[in-house]
Amino acid sequence: MKKINTAQLKQLVEAAIFVAEKPITKQQLKESVLSEFTVADRTLSKVINELMLDYQPRGIQLIEVASGFRFQSLDALSPWLSKLWQESAPKYSRAMLETLALIAYRQPITRGEIEQVRGVAVSSNIIKTLTERDWIKVVGHKEVPGRPALYATTKGFLDYFSMSSLADLPNADAFENMAESIESDSTLKVLNEAPSTQTVRP
């Protein structure tokens, strides 16, 4: 096995992550571009951490998602960077986002359980779209009559939303507080805008 100094290792790791078509793990690095060299896990971790710090003040960030490490642009720059693409960003329906949120926070969950919470039927197109995007998958079947499929999120879901694990999901309480705030504001607006029903007696 060949030896490689820290500077060369850092360059090679940086280049490998940059040219990789998808996130790459430490193990994948060791089995591919670093396969000819003797590199301790501790050394590799140190080099990656240094690269993360190097890129912190830049417009490009080195981050870890569920599938490994990747470079991506700084989120704060997206309003300007989006002008590079003519296609508009995909818009997701409220029903799809609600379904995805329920799967993310309550997985594994059946379609029937999602419908019970939402109070409406879940369109087959929603499940199909989420599955085709590799955001959800069937992880088993519930042991009840009919053995309905149990859905859970995938690494693809975590990668898309730049998370390394489900622990990175926002606290569910934050959504509840937001919903209550929106509902409260909407109610106040209705009360303010609603015509008076009071009858003025002579």
C-alpha positions as CSV (number, residue, x, y, z in Angstrom):
1,M,0.0,0.0,0.0
2,K,1.2,3.5,-0.9
3,K,1.5,6.4,1.5
4,I,-0.1,9.8,0.9
5,N,0.6,13.0,2.7
6,T,-2.2,15.1,4.3
7,A,-2.1,17.8,1.6
8,Q,-2.4,15.3,-1.2
9,L,-5.1,13.4,0.6
10,K,-7.1,16.6,1.1
11,Q,-6.8,17.4,-2.6
12,L,-7.9,13.9,-3.7
13,V,-10.8,13.8,-1.3
14,E,-12.0,17.2,-2.3
15,A,-11.8,16.4,-6.0
16,A,-13.5,13.0,-5.6
17,I,-16.5,14.5,-3.7
18,F,-16.6,17.3,-6.3
19,V,-16.8,15.1,-9.4
20,A,-19.0,12.3,-7.8
21,E,-22.4,12.2,-9.4
22,K,-24.1,11.6,-6.1
23,P,-23.1,11.8,-2.4
24,I,-20.2,9.6,-1.5
25,T,-19.4,8.0,1.9
26,K,-16.0,7.6,3.6
27,Q,-16.2,3.9,2.9
28,Q,-16.8,4.5,-0.8
29,L,-13.8,6.9,-0.9
30,K,-11.6,4.3,0.7
31,E,-12.8,1.6,-1.7
32,S,-12.3,3.8,-4.8
33,V,-9.9,6.7,-5.1
34,L,-8.1,5.8,-1.9
35,S,-7.9,2.1,-2.5
36,E,-4.1,2.3,-3.3
37,F,-3.3,4.2,-0.2
38,T,-3.0,3.5,3.5
39,V,-5.4,6.0,5.1
40,A,-6.7,5.6,8.7
41,D,-10.4,6.4,9.4
42,R,-9.4,9.1,11.8
43,T,-7.2,10.8,9.3
44,L,-9.9,10.7,6.6
45,S,-12.5,12.2,9.0
46,K,-10.0,14.9,10.0
47,V,-9.4,15.8,6.4
48,I,-13.2,16.0,5.6
49,N,-13.8,18.1,8.7
50,E,-11.0,20.5,7.6
51,L,-12.6,20.8,4.1
52,M,-16.0,21.5,5.7
53,L,-14.4,24.4,7.6
54,D,-12.6,25.6,4.5
55,Y,-15.8,26.0,2.6
56,Q,-17.9,27.5,5.4
57,P,-17.4,31.1,4.4
58,R,-17.8,30.4,0.7
59,G,-20.8,30.2,-1.6
60,I,-20.3,26.4,-1.9
61,Q,-20.6,24.2,1.1
62,L,-19.4,20.7,1.8
63,I,-22.2,18.9,3.8
64,E,-23.1,15.5,4.9
65,V,-26.5,14.0,4.0
66,A,-27.9,10.6,4.5
67,S,-26.1,9.1,1.5
68,G,-22.7,10.6,2.2
69,F,-20.8,13.9,1.5
70,R,-21.5,16.4,-1.3
71,F,-20.9,19.9,-2.4
72,Q,-23.9,22.2,-2.7
73,S,-24.5,26.0,-3.0
74,L,-25.4,28.0,0.0
75,D,-29.1,28.0,0.6
76,A,-29.2,31.8,1.1
77,L,-28.0,32.2,-2.5
78,S,-30.9,30.2,-4.1
79,P,-33.1,33.2,-5.1
80,W,-30.3,34.4,-7.4
81,L,-28.9,31.1,-8.5
82,S,-32.4,29.9,-9.6
83,K,-32.2,32.5,-12.4
84,L,-29.7,30.2,-14.1
85,W,-32.4,27.8,-14.9
86,Q,-35.4,28.7,-17.0
87,E,-37.6,26.0,-15.7
88,S,-39.6,27.1,-12.7
89,A,-39.2,25.2,-9.4
90,P,-41.6,22.3,-9.0
91,K,-44.7,23.2,-7.0
92,Y,-46.2,20.6,-4.7
93,S,-49.8,20.5,-3.7
94,R,-50.8,20.9,-0.1
95,A,-52.2,17.3,-0.1
96,M,-48.8,15.9,-1.3
97,L,-46.8,17.9,1.3
98,E,-49.2,16.9,4.1
99,T,-48.9,13.2,3.1
100,L,-45.1,13.5,3.0
101,A,-45.0,15.2,6.4
102,L,-47.2,12.5,8.0
103,I,-45.0,9.7,6.5
104,A,-41.8,11.5,7.7
105,Y,-43.0,12.1,11.3
106,R,-45.1,9.0,11.9
107,Q,-43.3,6.3,9.8
108,P,-43.9,3.6,9.3
109,I,-47.5,4.5,8.4
110,T,-50.2,3.0,6.2
111,R,-52.3,4.9,3.6
112,G,-55.4,4.3,5.7
113,E,-53.7,5.9,8.8
114,I,-52.7,8.9,6.7
115,E,-56.3,9.3,5.5
116,Q,-57.6,9.0,9.0
117,V,-55.4,11.9,10.1
118,R,-56.0,14.1,7.1
119,G,-59.7,13.3,6.9
120,V,-59.7,12.8,3.2
121,A,-58.6,10.1,0.8
122,V,-55.0,10.0,-0.4
123,S,-54.7,10.1,-4.2
124,S,-52.9,7.2,-5.8
125,N,-51.0,9.8,-7.8
126,I,-49.6,11.3,-4.7
127,I,-48.2,8.0,-3.5
128,K,-46.9,7.3,-7.0
129,T,-45.2,10.7,-7.3
130,L,-43.5,10.4,-3.9
131,T,-42.4,6.9,-4.7
132,E,-41.0,7.9,-8.2
133,R,-39.1,10.7,-6.6
134,D,-37.5,8.2,-4.3
135,W,-38.8,10.1,-1.2
136,I,-40.9,7.2,0.2
137,K,-40.9,3.4,-0.1
138,V,-42.8,0.4,1.2
139,V,-40.9,-1.0,4.2
140,G,-43.4,-3.8,5.1
141,H,-47.0,-4.6,5.7
142,K,-49.1,-4.1,8.8
143,E,-50.4,-7.3,10.3
144,V,-54.1,-6.5,10.1
145,P,-56.8,-7.7,7.6
146,G,-55.7,-6.8,4.1
147,R,-52.1,-6.3,5.2
148,P,-51.8,-2.7,4.0
149,A,-48.4,-1.4,3.0
150,L,-46.3,0.5,5.5
151,Y,-44.6,3.6,4.1
152,A,-41.4,5.3,5.3
153,T,-39.1,7.9,3.9
154,T,-35.9,7.1,2.0
155,K,-32.3,8.3,1.9
156,G,-33.3,10.1,-1.2
157,F,-35.8,12.2,0.8
158,L,-33.1,13.1,3.3
159,D,-30.6,14.0,0.6
160,Y,-33.1,16.2,-1.3
161,F,-33.9,18.2,1.9
162,S,-30.2,18.3,2.9
163,M,-30.6,16.2,6.0
164,S,-28.3,13.4,7.3
165,S,-30.9,11.7,9.4
166,L,-34.5,12.0,10.5
167,A,-33.2,13.7,13.7
168,D,-32.7,16.8,11.5
169,L,-36.4,17.1,10.9
170,P,-37.9,20.3,12.5
171,N,-39.7,19.7,15.8
172,A,-43.3,18.8,15.1
173,D,-44.3,21.3,17.8
174,A,-43.0,24.1,15.6
175,F,-45.5,23.1,12.9
176,E,-48.3,22.9,15.4
177,N,-47.5,26.4,16.7
178,M,-47.3,27.7,13.2
179,A,-50.6,26.2,12.3
180,E,-52.3,27.6,15.4
181,S,-50.8,31.0,14.6
182,I,-52.1,30.9,11.0
183,E,-55.5,29.7,12.1
184,S,-55.6,32.5,14.8
185,D,-54.6,35.2,12.2
186,S,-57.2,33.8,9.7
187,T,-60.0,33.9,12.3
188,L,-59.0,37.4,13.3
189,K,-59.1,38.5,9.7
190,V,-62.5,37.0,9.2
191,L,-63.9,38.7,12.3
192,N,-62.4,42.1,11.2
193,E,-63.7,41.8,7.6
194,A,-67.1,40.2,8.3
195,P,-70.1,42.5,8.0
196,S,-71.9,43.3,11.2
197,T,-75.0,41.2,11.8
198,Q,-76.2,43.4,14.6
199,T,-79.6,44.9,14.0
200,V,-80.0,48.6,14.9
201,R,-83.4,49.1,16.5
202,P,-85.1,52.5,16.3
